[in-house]
Amino acid sequence: MSKGKRYNDEQKLNPKKVLAVLVVIALIVLFIFGIKNLLKKEPAQSNNFSEISYFPAYQNDKWGVINSKGDVVINPEYSEMIMIPDSKKDVFICYEVNYADGTYKTKAINSNSAELYNTYASVDLLSNNDENGNVWNEDNVLKVSKDGKYGLINLDGTELLSCSYEKIEPIKGVKNSILVYKDGKCGLVNNRGEKLIENEYQEITALTTEYTDGYIVKNQDSKFGIISTNKEVVLECKYEDIMHICGNDLYAVKADGKWFVTNKAGDKNVEVAYNEITYIGNETLIAKSGDGYGIYGLDKSEKVKPEYQSIQYAFADNYIAKKDNKCGVINSKGETLVQFEYDTMNYNKNADCIFAKKAGDENTYLLDRNSEVKVTSKDITVYNGYIRAKIDDEYKFYNLKFEEKTNRDVFDNHTLYVAKNDGKFGLVNKDGTLVVQYQYEDVTEQNEYGYVTVKKDGKWGVIDQYGNVVVEPKYDYSDISKITFVGKWHSIEDVNPVYFICE
């Protein structure tokens, strides 16, 4: 029976011990409730697209910057497009244009709008483009000026070349090849500012569209030679001209008014009477004779008569030829491997097959190395080492052997995958669990930023990497493959450089 009070012979309570016990009990309670709450929560969603990218953005007639999460990084408040040297770097180039005199000023800022590289009078991109209009920025390099001279820095602000050059510009259509001019003479550096060719030439051009093939140089006596990317003099400057082709260390050079195929040692192996050579291979070359193109041996033998409108080397002993405005495939013996029934044909290195189309036919035909048509589809996309084709309203994937694969085989890092059931498309996760219900007429594969476009009632909308609807279907696009979505922002069809708008 409790007495309601403590007797004198009973031990008194220690306040510190009581407090310690209470703290322990509280921690136990919190732990138990924490475990319960943790068990109640849904599993954390993985984020396979956490690397941030940046893009120019246009809204209400002004320019800003967004990131790959669709967040606004720089508010659209600039009159000119903000250029981004590297989509993965927090560096943006802003322009102020004076249209009256055609001049402009530049500055570089980061995502906090803090100005960068402000010790220079100007900071600008080194933009380049090829003959097809594809535009790119030279990797990790910017052109800067000081006291009327130009130099190079990287995106971290490290000086690569001092501001001591009269002019700096990339070789058009060729990556990693930057012309620098000093005292009226031309030299060449790469994107790291490393001097490849000294400033002692009238002119420097790339031998081919691949910088690894080297460069044609023209000296002060107007003689031509070739220098490699590792600074080796491949051919001395003693030729009247050099064609922009090469193959297996063979080159087409002009000496004493005649064209020759020569090797690195400068041996004039073959004299050729062609005014145009378009390809040099192991034992053959493609050349124009009269009004037509043919295939010739390095021993001057005529392998294929010059009766074609064009001939392009494809692979092995296969050549894409055009005759009577139709394309087919021949070999170096002149044998027809694919009949001349296509209007266009191109060899795609990434897919290792020939893409062909016929006039009035929306299909694209894929021909393998055995000249067999392996895939016929109106919708074909080439990914790294794989081909996707829409066949009978189903998306099918193939490797380069044309063995059928699943989209989960192809896109190992995706969080969502296109699936179809009862004529409708939905999205599943890597385990095949349904994430987005089967309710759409069409669905694209997840793009590199994690977004999926879905079609319903003839309109396109957007879903994020977790299956959440970002934009209800409202856009009308005839070719969704030309549009990229980043959250609520979308790119403009067939515009280069790419920028994003939000409507």
Secondary structure, 3 states (H helix, E strand, C coil): CCCCCCCCCCCCCCHHHHHHHHHHHHHHHHHHHHHHHHHHCCCCCCCCCCCCCEEEEEECCEEEEEECCCCEEEEEEECCCCECCCCCCCCEEEEEEECCCCEEEEEEECCCCCEECCCCCEEECCEEECCCCCEEECCCCEEEEECCEEEEECCCCCEEEEEEECEEEECCCCCCCEEEEECCEEEEECCCCCEEEEEEECEEEECCCCHHHCEEEECCCCCEEEECCCCCEEEEEEECEEEEEEECCEEEEEECCEEEEEECCCCEEEEECCCEEEEECCCEEEEEECCEEEEEECCCCEEEEEEECEEEEEECCEEEEEECCEEEEECCCCCEEEEEEECEEEEECCCCEEEEECCCCCCEEEECCCCCEEEEECCEEEECCEEEEEECCEEEEEECCCCEECHHHHCCCCCCEEEEECCEEEEECCCCCEEEEEEECEECCCCCCCCEEEEECCEEEEECCCCCEEEEEEECCCCHHHCCEECCEEECCCCCCCCEECC
